[in-house]
Amino acid sequence: VEVSSSGAASLELSKTVFSPGESIEARFTAPSGLPDNAWVGIIPSNIPHGNEAVNDQHDIAYQYLKGRTSGVLVFSAPDQPGSWDLRMHDTDNNGREIASVTFTVE
């Protein structure tokens, strides 16, 4: 179990290695009061952490939290093998990254 958190924000995976196209279930917690456009996306691990605008340029998939403070998001693992992150952002409007978790596709 991989957990990464920053304050009230966290992302958790039940495993960290996936096959291309496999379902990834990410359990999340997020602070209350985030805008509806707070989001979690799949970003290549080599992209520097922290800047939502930079992450937004590189995401291959994303989902908005829409005010939810906890739950499960289901993504499909990237087709491209390698190291990837799920990264949570506090807004889609020049926000910041508030949690991440790394996984591998092989």
Stockholm file with secondary structure:
# STOCKHOLM 1.0

chainA/1-106         VEVSSSGAASLELSKTVFSPGESIEARFTAPSGLPDNAWVGIIPSNIPHGNEAVNDQHDIAYQYLKGRTSGVLVFSAPDQPGSWDLRMHDTDNNGREIASVTFTVE
#=GR chainA/1-106 SS CEEEEETTEEEEESCSEECTTCEEEEEEECCTTCCTTCEEEEEETTSCSSBHHHHHHHCSEEEECTTCSEEEEEEECCSSCEEEEEEEESCTTTCBEEEEEEEEEC
#=GC SS_cons         CEEEEETTEEEEESCSEECTTCEEEEEEECCTTCCTTCEEEEEETTSCSSBHHHHHHHCSEEEECTTCSEEEEEEECCSSCEEEEEEEESCTTTCBEEEEEEEEEC
//
